[in-house]
Amino acid sequence: MTTTTPTAALVPAAPVFTNTERLALAGFLAGYSGLTREAYELDLRQYTNWCHQHHLRLFQARRADIECFARDLETRGRARATITRRLCTIAGFYRYAVEEDLLEHSPAAHVRRPRLDYESHATGLDRNELGALLVAAGLGPPAEHALISLLALNGGKVVTVPLAPRTARAIDLAVSERVDGPIFLGPDGQRLDRHGAARIVRRVAIRAAITKPVGPHTLRHAFITAALDAGVPLRDVQEAASHADPRTTMRYDRARGSLDRHATYIVAAYLAGAAR
């Protein structure tokens, strides 16, 4: 007699949707691409899984259910900014369903969202740490130096801007004789992804004897704060950081006097050149 051993493949990995719900999810996500789509997918995946755990259909949810989802996120220690973003995604999804006549009204229309403060609580680097990080990167492989310089001195956003002189030199060395393909490559020779970039930042931070948890966004934080510290106008820093709202830029305006002055002057010179 043969027996069948259950496997993970037999266990549903995702909630089961109705055709209308599936159409709404696919249509909503089709309007986005890249990292924005990935973020919305993550938000909706967590919300739909929560609904599934509570035996609740997406189009049967009420305002109280979405409020309970938000309270559950709070209980699990999620940041207010994260909860607000997830609720915004859910509201956008239901609004899309209403606009496409797939749902009569949005249960998320009047859901309360956490009040955000506009002070950044991200990890910051003081002047010694930022300077040590740049020095450690300069003593390492050219690709690491180029990545750290790009993140720390140019902000790390997808945007067409002049490069800081140090960044431009580092990228030239990293690219070497190559004339095509991605600038940053992973160990497998493929384009470096965000996880690989985060590993490089952590590795350089360890070499620089920095004990704080440091990631790519830490260097973006240092770039914005250093520019503000140098007296660069808020509007110019906002444009350099690709922030839609100046209040987002102002969140980084804290503990500015402790940043590396050398990096500050480079950032100021870069922004001044970009303004011209």
Secondary structure, 3 states (H helix, E strand, C coil): CCCCCCCHHHCCCCCCCCHHHHHHHHHHHHCCCHHHHHHHHHHHHHHHHHHHHCCCCHHHCCHHHHHHHHHHHHHCCCCHHHHHHHHHHHHHHHHHHHHCCCCCCCCCCCCCCCCCCCCCCCCCCCHHHHHHHHHHHHCCCHHHHHHHHHHHHHCCCCCCCCCCHHHHHHHHHHHCCCCCCCCCECCCCCECCHHHHHHHHHHHHHHCCCCCCCCHHHHHHHHHHHHHHCCCCHHHHHHHHCCCCHHHHHCCCCCHHHCCHHHHHHHHHHHHHHHC
